[in-house]
Every structure is written in structure tokens, then in C-alpha cells.
Amino acid sequence: MLDVPWRAAMELAWDSYREGGIAVGAVLTDGMENIVDRGRNQRFGTSPHGLLAHAEMAALSAVPADKDRAHVSVLYTTLHPCPMCLGAIVVARVGRLHFGAFDPTWQGIEQLPQLNNEVRRRWPDVTGPLTGPLGEWLAVLPCLNTKGALVRAMESTAPHRAELARAVARRLGSGKGLPDTAGQALEQVWDLLAEHGE
């Protein structure tokens, strides 16, 4: 059973997908695991908000200005943050980052703390990726609505996942026939994910 923040982040990612966007969702919690803000990728889809409208950026808008309070904040995101979002996380001094799947476009970005002591000092504690069928779900979900850099990177670095993404997309269909929730979608493709997530 997933924690409430993870379930919320997955539903946000699914909402983005259903609206034609890149399926990434993020939630920010306080030190008590209460959700204080949320975001989903809105770069594309039915109501695009521009190239900087990433899920993490929207969720980070509620980071407290006080450094000590910011440090107890936890960000949950379905896909490992890109350089822009990671920079925002570090500057905002978020204390913990949980991510569901690596973004193959930015492989190696997790090595940024090796740049210098100041970056290392501000870097959040990082946990991820999720494993098993849920990890596979979050890895392929952002590739379902796009033919861009993310798909090309996945085809290059993890061709089995690219094929899984195509199989999931075929099974789920498109348009008005899509399941209403991420949970319903997972039920439809769980067997495909379980085959790859072992």
C-alpha cells in the first residue's frame, strides 16, 4: 500500500496524461507528511502553461521561506527531477526528495552533489526509484503521450521499457476511453508491469 503522498502524485501524473501532457506529478509535504502543495506537468496538453510548467516547480511554490522549516519539507515526484527542478529543490533547501523513476534523459544528474561542498551540503536526502510494477508504471507513464526526448532516451538506454510503454499505451487506448483514475489504469495494465517489474 502506497503512502498518501505517493498516491496523490500518481493521480496528478495520470491527470496530466489524460489531458494530453507528460505524465509527471509531484506533491510537497511538511514534516508530518501533510500535503501542502501539489503540481502536475502542464507543458503540453489541453491547456499548456509553457516550457517551465513542470510538476515539481508547481509543488515547490509552497516551500516555507524559513530555511529550517523548508528543510523538513519532503517532495514526492513520479519522475526524477530535471536540472531546472533539481536546482529549485536545492535552492529552496527541501530536506528530502522521493522519486518514483529515473528520467533517462538526465542520466547521471544524481552526481551533481560531487560538484562542490556547498552543493553537497544543500542536497536533499534522496530516495528512489520505486521498484516492482509501480516503479515500471512510473518509468513508462511519461512516455505514453510523447515522441520527444524522453522516449528517444528510453529507447536508447532501456529499450525493454520503451516496448513496455508501447504495450501499456495500446492496452489503455486513448481519448475518452481512458480510465478515470491512475488506480483504474493500473488495474488494466498490472500484468504487463508485473512481467517487467520482477
Secondary structure as UniProt FT lines:
FT   HELIX           4..18
FT   TURN            19..20
FT   STRAND          25..29
FT   TURN            31..32
FT   STRAND          35..40
FT   TURN            51..52
FT   HELIX           55..59
FT   HELIX           60..62
FT   HELIX           67..71
FT   STRAND          74..77
FT   HELIX           83..92
FT   STRAND          96..99
FT   HELIX           104..106
FT   TURN            107..108
FT   HELIX           109..114
FT   HELIX           117..122
FT   STRAND          125..127
FT   HELIX           132..140
FT   HELIX           141..143
FT   TURN            144..145
FT   HELIX           149..157
FT   HELIX           159..172
FT   HELIX           175..177
FT   HELIX           182..196
//
